[in-house]
Amino acid sequence: MESQTTEYKQQWSDKYLAYISGFANAQGGTLYIGINDAGEVVGINNAEYLLEALPNKAIQATGVIPDIEILTKDGKAYIAIHIKPSDQPVSCNGKYYMRSGSTLQELNGSALTDFLMKQNHVTWDMHIEPNATLDDIAPEAVKYFVNFAIDARRLNESAKHENLEHILRNLKLINKQGQLTFAALMLFGKDIEEYCLSASFRIGRFGATQADLIFDDTIVCPLIRMPERVIQTLRSRYLVAPIKYEGLHRIEPLEIPEDALREMICNAIVHKDYRGTFIQMRVWDDHIDLWNSGEFPPEITADNLMTTHESHPRNSLIAKVFYLAGFIESWGRGYEKISNAFKKERLQIPMFEQVRGGVLATIQREVFVALNKQNGGNVSVIDRINDRIKSIQLTENEEKVFFFIKEFDQLNDQLTTSYIAQKMGLSYSTIQRILRVLKQKEMVQRVGSKKTGFWQIINS
């Protein structure tokens, strides 16, 4: 079976020299001549000729001399062309190729630029901005990073007492001549758009169609603070966080597993191609689209994305700082962690795909859809309930009674004062008093008579 390191061809053609470039620029591999797509040896008649001719063809087209041998099976001869991985870019007749999965990809445009930079151990964020100075760096952003890195035990406590320039030098964000890298300006800059107009993170709440934009936010800040700013904005305006109790503790988990959401946001920031456009998050009633420019590196495929794999950050300096701050892992486990977090909550795992020159993550809003359905299909009902809770001051017991009724609203006529008192372990008179307060605040209402009536939430 063909794979990342194996390719079968029945007969030789000079166009297959491109596979030498593709294998050399990836993990290396073997090109077999005389084997069909099913992996069956069909043999060739010119094996001796190819053994003599192919080395010259290969070196003229690619500069690489592969290891070639003649093999036989059931009396049929076939050729094996072994190509080792190269630490230098290998072209074929002026074009560059990359083996990706079981396919050969020609590299063009930004993909070629990224590849050549990677082969030379350079990433975009390493480039120097000659006109920038330390005055362009926000000290509070650096302090923010240091505190997180110390808490993550990835920096020593002594980092709190180091000066700004020393910290940036230790992070390789300043060169020997004292010049700042793009990474320094993106991570800690006072005005990141001065050096990269596409450095913002944009969020929009949409209705039925792309044209139905209800409201939106543009977040511009040092990249090190961006994940938290995005999460705060999503929590306050875009996502629901149903209040519930675990014992006596009130918790407000987001409808999306927050650690997984944060990981996806960090991935979008770290792996974004900053030569492209801004990061976009579109929030719909039933799903969320998170897109960043810049496709997966050639080594990443749909098959290995959600498993542990080698990390290939597009912006290595930015990725290192996010790792030290404890925001991401450095071992290629980010997508696996996302998958596990959604599985734990029994939610659909997000889908990742390459579209429009970037990576699109699609997240289903299962919790929101369920809540919306419970509230009669009116999206704004949920928002009004949450807004009302935040604006009206309730005691702990009043809040607990309210959410007990909200959670078990489907019981309808069973939600009597006696039933609520029994289930919550409070006295009848206490529940009676709390219900009276909630009714006065227009949060619950009595349905039916005193003897046969029950309590329910007011949704409007």
DAVENPE-V653874 format. One record per residue. N is the residue number from 1. PSI is psi in radians with two decimals (NA if undefined). Layout:
# DAVENPE-V653874
n->{N N}
psi->{PSI PSI}
This chain:
# DAVENPE-V653874
n->{1 2 3 4 5 6 7 8 9 10 11 12 13 14 15 16 17 18 19 20 21 22 23 24 25 26 27 28 29 30 31 32 33 34 35 36 37 38 39 40 41 42 43 44 45 46 47 48 49 50 51 52 53 54 55 56 57 58 59 60 61 62 63 64 65 66 67 68 69 70 71 72 73 74 75 76 77 78 79 80 81 82 83 84 85 86 87 88 89 90 91 92 93 94 95 96 97 98 99 100 101 102 103 104 105 106 107 108 109 110 111 112 113 114 115 116 117 118 119 120 121 122 123 124 125 126 127 128 129 130 131 132 133 134 135 136 137 138 139 140 141 142 143 144 145 146 147 148 149 150 151 152 153 154 155 156 157 158 159 160 161 162 163 164 165 166 167 168 169 170 171 172 173 174 175 176 177 178 179 180 181 182 183 184 185 186 187 188 189 190 191 192 193 194 195 196 197 198 199 200 201 202 203 204 205 206 207 208 209 210 211 212 213 214 215 216 217 218 219 220 221 222 223 224 225 226 227 228 229 230 231 232 233 234 235 236 237 238 239 240 241 242 243 244 245 246 247 248 249 250 251 252 253 254 255 256 257 258 259 260 261 262 263 264 265 266 267 268 269 270 271 272 273 274 275 276 277 278 279 280 281 282 283 284 285 286 287 288 289 290 291 292 293 294 295 296 297 298 299 300 301 302 303 304 305 306 307 308 309 310 311 312 313 314 315 316 317 318 319 320 321 322 323 324 325 326 327 328 329 330 331 332 333 334 335 336 337 338 339 340 341 342 343 344 345 346 347 348 349 350 351 352 353 354 355 356 357 358 359 360 361 362 363 364 365 366 367 368 369 370 371 372 373 374 375 376 377 378 379 380 381 382 383 384 385 386 387 388 389 390 391 392 393 394 395 396 397 398 399 400 401 402 403 404 405 406 407 408 409 410 411 412 413 414 415 416 417 418 419 420 421 422 423 424 425 426 427 428 429 430 431 432 433 434 435 436 437 438 439 440 441 442 443 444 445 446 447 448 449 450 451 452 453 454 455 456 457 458 459 460}
psi->{2.36 2.59 -2.94 -0.56 0.20 2.35 2.41 2.41 2.44 -0.71 2.74 2.49 2.48 -0.35 -0.30 -0.07 -0.45 -0.47 -0.46 -0.76 -0.81 -0.79 -0.74 -0.59 -0.11 -2.12 0.16 3.07 -3.04 2.26 2.05 2.30 2.14 0.26 2.34 3.10 -0.41 -0.03 0.26 2.34 2.08 -0.27 2.79 2.73 -0.23 0.64 -0.77 -0.72 -0.81 -0.63 -0.60 -0.70 -0.60 -0.67 -0.73 -0.75 -0.77 -0.80 -0.59 -0.66 -0.59 -0.31 0.10 2.39 1.82 2.87 2.06 2.39 2.68 2.26 2.77 2.62 2.20 0.67 0.07 2.26 2.48 2.84 2.43 2.10 1.89 2.20 2.22 2.64 2.53 2.52 0.06 2.58 2.37 2.12 2.87 1.91 0.71 -0.08 2.61 2.42 2.77 2.30 2.18 1.93 -2.19 0.36 2.77 2.16 2.27 2.32 2.24 2.86 -2.34 -0.53 -0.71 -0.74 -0.80 -0.75 -0.83 -0.68 -0.73 -0.76 -0.50 0.20 0.70 2.38 2.84 -0.73 -0.11 -0.26 2.61 2.44 1.74 -0.42 -0.08 2.63 3.07 -0.38 -0.31 -0.08 2.39 1.92 -0.60 -0.50 -0.68 -0.73 -0.70 -0.81 -0.85 -0.77 -0.75 -0.70 -0.63 -0.76 -0.59 -0.03 0.61 -0.04 2.61 2.64 -0.47 -0.29 -0.43 -0.44 0.05 2.59 2.93 -0.85 -0.69 -0.72 -0.80 -0.64 -0.73 -0.49 0.08 0.52 -0.07 2.38 -3.11 -0.40 0.07 0.26 2.52 2.49 2.87 -0.59 -0.75 -0.75 -0.59 -0.76 -0.72 0.14 2.58 -0.57 1.54 -0.45 -0.28 -0.52 -0.23 1.82 -0.35 0.34 0.05 2.88 2.05 2.33 2.38 2.47 2.10 2.67 -2.10 -0.56 3.00 -0.54 -0.25 1.23 2.04 -0.87 2.89 2.92 2.50 2.12 2.06 2.04 2.94 2.41 -0.54 -0.46 -0.14 -0.75 -0.79 -0.70 -0.72 -0.80 -0.77 -0.73 -0.74 -0.72 -0.66 -0.45 -0.39 -0.62 2.74 2.63 1.41 2.26 2.32 3.01 2.39 1.76 -2.15 0.03 2.20 2.27 2.64 1.23 2.45 2.72 -0.44 2.36 2.05 -0.70 -0.69 -0.72 -0.75 -0.70 -0.73 -0.68 -0.76 -0.72 -0.74 -0.67 -0.80 -0.70 0.01 2.48 1.84 0.01 -0.18 -2.69 -3.13 2.81 2.41 2.29 2.04 2.10 2.05 3.05 -0.69 -0.16 2.97 2.35 2.18 2.06 2.38 2.53 2.60 1.99 3.00 2.60 2.72 -0.47 -0.28 2.25 2.98 -0.49 -0.61 0.02 -0.82 0.20 2.99 2.21 2.93 2.48 2.30 1.25 2.41 -0.58 1.60 -0.64 -0.74 -0.73 -0.70 -0.76 -0.72 -0.63 -0.84 -0.57 -0.13 0.22 -0.54 2.91 2.74 0.13 0.37 0.45 0.07 -0.85 -0.58 -0.70 -0.69 -0.84 -0.80 -0.65 -0.72 -0.65 -0.70 -0.63 0.08 0.76 2.76 2.38 2.36 2.63 2.31 2.34 2.80 2.05 2.57 0.65 0.32 -2.95 2.23 2.18 2.21 2.11 2.15 2.41 1.13 -0.71 -0.79 -0.76 -0.73 -0.76 -0.72 -0.71 -0.71 -0.49 0.51 0.32 0.15 1.85 -0.69 -0.33 -0.81 -0.80 -0.70 -0.67 -0.85 -0.72 -0.69 -0.70 -0.72 -0.52 -0.39 2.19 2.10 2.63 2.92 -0.79 -0.64 -0.74 -0.72 -0.68 -0.75 -0.85 -0.41 -0.80 -0.73 -0.73 -0.63 0.50 -0.46 -0.25 -0.33 -1.88 -0.12 -0.29 1.09 2.93 -0.74 -0.75 -0.77 -0.76 -0.76 -0.83 -0.52 -0.10 0.47 2.81 2.73 -0.74 -0.62 -0.81 -0.69 -0.77 -0.77 -0.74 -0.59 -0.73 -0.81 -0.61 -0.73 -0.59 0.15 0.74 -0.49 2.83 2.69 2.27 2.14 -3.01 3.04 -0.65 -0.73 0.02 3.00 3.03 2.55 2.82 2.52 2.05 0.05 NA}
